[in-house]
Amino acid sequence: MQIYLPIAEVSVNLFVLLGLGTIVGMLSGMFGVGGGFLITPLLFFLGIPPAVAVATGANQIVASSISAVLAHLKRKTVDLRMGVVLLIGGLFGSGFGVYVFNILRELGQVDLLVRLCYVLFLGIIGALMFVESLRALRSSKRGAPPKRRQHGWVHGLPFKVRFRTSGLYISAIPPLAVGFSVGILAAIMGVGGGFIMVPAMIYLLGMPTKVVIGTSLFQIIFVTAFTTLLHATTSMTVDIVLALALIVGGVIGAQFGTVIGMRMKAEQLRILLAVLVLAVCGKIALELLLRPAEIYSLSAGGF
Amino acid sequence: MRGLAVLLLMLCAPALAQEGAPPQEEVVLGLSQNEVSISTDFDGSDILIFGAIKRETPIPDGPPIQVLITVSGPSVPITVRRKERRFGIWVNTDAVDVDSAPSFYAVATSASWSQTISDIEDLRHRVSIPRAIRSVGAPMTVQDSQSFTAAIIRIRKENGLYQRAEDTVDVSQQTLFNTAIRMPANLTEGAYRTRILLTRGGKVISQREAVIEVRKVGLERWLFNLSREQPLAYGLLSIAIAIAAGWGASAAFRMIRS
């Protein structure tokens, strides 16, 4: 069944969209990631204009994270003070990102920027995750405990704030910077940025693992909602119909994904996720490197 | 006063000469629909265009009458960009602004192109696809601006937005004609100008125009207008829907499980 998307102005098969949402939802349930990094490139492949895919991707993440955040709030595994500091950085980052996004859209380079960001970040994160989980698999066989890294310089900065839930007394600058860079990513790539923020919170800020997921989701919801609003008001590229189809598929998929995720080992899951991230990265990189079938592109009106 | 009258006469003269005696053959036009509605399940539409040739006199001798039908969507300026390899990756580099190109253009003829219309008449009436696109000039840095116009035609032909269908108008008894034009799903809104041209020996002898309105309806219309007129409300609505759907779904699944 074809469905006409009012903002993207293309007609897409509804079941393809629902299926896409379900698969991504399933993966996000399995791995505990937002799935934005998968949904946005997959929308490119479907022929949705990149500007619409990015803006709508941000909207979809609001839906896929909300129920998880509520669960974390109930379990009190959200460091609200840290979340707010990250959020302040995130809102500024998101504003800056949308500003850059709109400038490049006028120059006709937004496509390139989005794709380059994807290749760069998915490549780095995928490779790191792959190596890390291989090492974890090996060390779990040997039985050696994983080593926790410490970054001393973070503790030397001024403007110290006490984060009680995380048990930290550190400067507000690093969390603000982390929030800011994740906000930029949310605006440019249409992702929540959890895949960047979670490692940064653990390794850079030294937060305890149990509050990391909840706090990052808390920040992601507000930043992606803000990003959606900015895209809707400046570039007018949020497609509600597209978002709704993805959300419906996504929430159903997430429920199945959680069940599957609980039956698999953590290391196996992480290797699978790493392979998946690298595969998406490779596909986008190939498109940039190989000669495209059509070297001309048209842009009328907004896109 | 007299001078003014003469001037007026002179101004009118060419027009009068062009019209000449009332044409012996005229088009009477019909459309299967003069409105195309883009609803949520819009999947393209076929428009049947039919008509007759009205005559006061017997069918003239000479080459048979031919019919050309064009449908053109609203014209908008577009930017055509070309990718080039820079630092190993493909990047948009040169850009050419085309002043106006129809978002949709279909031309159907009753015989092969050369039999239907001469090049001069094509130029005058802007019938063929390249003639329908107007490009004033490319920046000095771009040498081959024609290849950019050619790219518009190539890309839009692939999307079904530009069509040249020769020999698809049925003409019976030199009087009745009909054809079907396929309008694809990726249409934009606006007034679609439909033209019927009658030609004999490559010369246009009569023409008539009608307008097909293409518009989004219902939900599509409402959402599109909201996003353009009240972007803030639209943005808040999309966030509200996302929150409600995400929270509602997890609540529903919890109920099913317990």
Interface residues (C-beta under 8 A of the other chain):
Chain A: M1 Q2 I3 Y4 P6 I7 E9 V10 S11 N59 Q60 V62 A63 S64 S65 I66 S67 L70 A71 G108 Q109 D111 L112 L116 A225 T228 L229 L230 H231 A232 T233 T234 M236 V238 I240 V241 A243 L244 I247 V248 V251 I252 Q255 L288 L289 L290 R291 P292 E294 I295 Y296 S297 L298 S299 A300 G301
Chain B: I38 S39 T40 D41 F42 D43 G44 V76 P77 I78 T79 V80 R81 R82 K83 E84 R85 G88 I89 W90 V91 N92 A95 A101 S103 S147 F148 A151 I152 R154 I155 R156 A185 N186 T188 K216 L219 E220 L223 F224 S227 R228 P231 L232 Y234 G235 L236 L237 S238 I239 I241 A242 I243 A245 G246 W247 A249 S250 A251 F253
